[in-house]
Amino acid sequence: MLFFKKKKKDITKNPFYDKGSTLVVYFKCSKCGELFRSHLRKYYDVSVNYGGGKGAYKLDKEFIGSNCQNKIQIYAEFTRSFKPLSFDIIGGNFISEEEYNEDILK
C-alpha cells in the first residue's frame, strides 16, 4: 500500500495561500519568534496599483505583535489573478502553513 505525502509549499516562490476571497500568509517575528497568521482580503487589504509598478495589485501591510514592539512590514505586487510578482518582509520571516501548525502546537 502506498501513502502519498502532501508536497510542501515552496514559500521562497510564493508565501501567500489563495483561499477564495482572501490571501493567507504565515510569518514569524525575527526578534521574539512570535508566530502570525494573517487573512488578507483581496479587494480591501490588497489595493489596485495605480503607480508605476509592474503588478496590477499591491500590498503594503504593517504588523505589531503582542510579545514585543517590533514592526513587521510586508510588501508585495500581484498579477490580476493574485499571483505574486515580487514580495518582501522586513522584521520577520515567511514560514509555511505546516511550520506554523507545528510550532503553534508546541
C-alpha positions in Angstrom: 0.0 0.0 0.0 1.4 3.4 -1.0 0.9 6.5 1.0 1.3 9.8 -0.6 2.8 12.7 1.3 1.5 16.2 0.6 4.1 18.2 -1.2 5.4 21.1 0.9 4.8 24.5 -0.5 7.9 26.5 -1.6 7.5 29.8 0.3 10.5 31.3 -1.5 8.4 31.4 -4.6 5.0 32.2 -3.1 4.4 32.7 0.6 0.7 33.5 0.0 -2.1 30.9 0.2 -5.1 31.7 -2.0 -8.2 30.9 -0.1 -11.0 32.3 -2.3 -11.6 35.9 -1.3 -8.6 36.1 0.9 -4.8 35.5 0.8 -3.4 33.8 3.9 0.2 34.4 4.9 2.2 32.9 7.7 5.3 34.6 9.2 7.4 34.8 12.3 8.9 37.8 14.1 12.7 37.9 13.7 13.1 39.5 17.1 11.0 37.4 19.5 9.8 34.5 17.3 6.1 35.2 17.7 4.0 33.4 15.1 1.5 35.2 12.9 -1.3 34.1 10.5 -3.0 36.9 8.6 -6.0 36.7 6.3 -5.7 39.5 3.8 -8.9 40.4 1.9 -8.2 40.6 -1.8 -10.1 43.7 -2.6 -9.6 45.5 0.7 -6.2 44.9 2.1 -4.7 44.4 -1.3 -5.2 47.5 -3.4 -5.1 48.4 -7.1 -1.7 49.5 -8.2 -2.2 52.8 -10.0 1.6 53.7 -9.7 4.4 52.7 -11.9 4.8 49.2 -10.5 4.7 46.1 -12.7 1.8 44.5 -10.9 -2.0 45.1 -11.1 -2.3 44.9 -7.3 -0.1 45.8 -4.4 0.1 45.1 -0.7 1.7 47.3 2.0 0.9 46.0 5.4 2.4 46.5 8.9 2.0 44.2 11.9 3.0 44.5 15.6 2.8 41.5 17.8 1.8 41.1 21.4 5.3 39.8 22.6 7.4 42.8 21.5 7.1 46.1 19.7 9.0 45.0 16.6 7.3 46.2 13.4 6.9 43.6 10.7 6.2 45.0 7.2 5.1 43.0 4.2 5.3 44.4 0.7 4.1 42.6 -2.4 2.9 43.1 -6.0 0.4 40.7 -7.7 -0.9 40.0 -11.2 -4.6 40.3 -11.9 -5.0 36.7 -10.8 -3.2 37.4 -7.5 0.0 35.6 -8.3 2.9 37.3 -6.6 5.4 39.1 -8.9 7.5 40.3 -6.0 7.3 40.3 -2.2 9.4 41.3 0.8 9.2 41.1 4.5 11.1 43.4 6.9 11.4 42.5 10.6 10.2 38.9 10.1 10.5 35.7 8.1 7.9 33.9 6.0 7.0 30.4 7.1 4.9 27.7 5.6 1.5 26.7 6.9 3.0 23.3 8.0 5.7 25.1 10.0 3.1 27.4 11.6 0.9 24.4 12.7 3.9 22.5 14.1 5.2 25.5 16.1 1.7 26.5 17.4 1.2 23.1 18.8 4.4 23.2 20.9 
